[in-house]
Amino acid sequence: MEYTHLGRSGLKVSRLVLGTMNFGPQTSREDSFDIMDAAHDAGINYFDTANVYGQHTGKGNTESIIGEWFAKGDGRRERTVLATKLYGDMGDWPNDGRLSALNIRRALDASLKRLQTDHIDIYQFHHVDRDTPWDEIWQAMETAVAQGKILYAGSSNFGGWHIATAQAEARKRNFLGLVSEQSIYNLLTRQVELEVLPAAQANGVGVIAWSPLHGGLLGGVVRKQNEGKRRLEGRAADTLAKHRDAVEAYEAFADELGHEPGDVALAWLLTRPGVTGPIIGPRTREQLDAGIRALDVTLDESALARLDEIFPGHKTAPEDYAW
């Protein structure tokens, strides 16, 4: 496993991040335990979750599964860089979501209880809260740091100017501010190259890419359809119809390289400037093993250029659309 610093922090994290959103809704408690143990065996130390994960099994259920795994001991918690998120509503009352100081305090304590730990390594804002001032947010986070309940702050789904503003407000308070930003980023969805990636790099924020296979569309979906192993409906089917020529060309190029399409997609993200690593969110142990294979894929300059031809990216703003 390769490791790197998370943003400008001194924290070392694995280049692959274990996403846990399927734990509970799609993956049983026992299989989730097996996946987490296997992730540690492979050297993955960075685990990501959120308080709202759990879907039909109940919000908070995913954190509870992770907490039960930590309770098994044997250094599981100590070897894990634990990241969770808050923002989404956990109840029906007015202050059961968002980033008010009140919800930060309540949500943090609830996550700590479910996770069966005394601190969160990276406490992340799941979305920007346009109704809460940064003075309030950072004061609440400073208090949590002083209490030893969190070590670092991170964001998710922020625009470039949100990152810049958050860091400017943190600097006024002599506070470290954000060390990470989670953004959707993959070969099909490259808008973060306009402003999010440049803002993150300029402000010492490591970028974590979520949906690296774009919901499976970059994981060999055309071949799986032809073999009768995959059927798409709704938005996924519409997206594939829109990009089918590119996806078919991509799968053919992956075959030329001698790798699975999903491995190429993950390996490509590992070459992107400013990207700490992609989140792999396995439902099964086999999917975890497949994600780890990406570490053995090397893409040379000609391969990267070909991928840019198939899936054109963006220049940094404003050069992407002006001069």
Phi, psi and omega in degrees: 000141175263148180232155178210163176284143178276107183059220180270006180284169175271005184281126178263129181229157179290151180289343171251137181248130178277114174270140189244012187301333181278349183290115184110290181294319184246335187237131183294164178304313183295317179292327177296317177302315181297319180295317180294320176297318180294324177298315177298318180300328180275356179095004177285119181249354187255111181248136181239137176212191178202153183294333182276351183294140181146333176047234187292345178275353178115131177301137181094348184295323180296315176301321181296321178297317178297319178299321178293325177292317176302321184295345177290346174076213180059034175078011183300312180292318184295331181272359185253130166271108190261124177238131172226175187226157170224157173158308183298152181294129176259356180201190185259357183273159189303328185253028180268011179203185180070199190239030173296157177301324180296312181290324177303315181295311183292315182295320180297312180298322179293319178294318179301320180293314180294321183280353179053049179219164181262356178202155173254131181289314180229111181260118193247142172276117187290341180199157176289140177252103184285350183260355181244126182290151181296330176303319180290316181297311183290326176298317179295321180289322176300318178298317180295322176295315180299327179281351182080014182274335174223159178249318183226160176246145177221171180228170177208138178063035176268146169281167180302319182287335175294318179297313181298318180293315179302317181290322178297318179291325178294320180297325177301330183261006185056040181249148184298325181078211183282142171245349182211155173222128175262123180226150171292128183203122176199179183300330180274335185236097190240019183298336181296343179293338180295304186222329184295310180298314178298320179295319180295314180296319181293335184250015175069034183249125177280137182261129176253124184269119174258160187054052184294339177254012179050056178066024179097353182292340178257013182254026180087035187293324181294315178298319180294323175297315182295331179270000180075019182263350184215136176230127182256145176222164173063223185299321181298318179294321179294319180295318179296319179301321181291325186244020189301317181300316180293317181295320178296318178296323180295314180296322178295321179292322177299321177298320178299321180285342181083025181230160173289145181305318180298324179294320180294319181298318179290318180297323177299317179298326180291347177267352187282130178300135177087350181270121176289315179174164176271154173271124172255126185244074187289144170269336184226165176298323181297322179292325175297313180300323179295320179296321181295332179302333183300335180294341181265003181265126177247126180250117179278179185298323180292323178293318178296321179295320179295320178296325176293329177292318182288316181235085182300139180259203182234147166279166174295139175295145004268359185299338180296331184228359179220214179237000000 
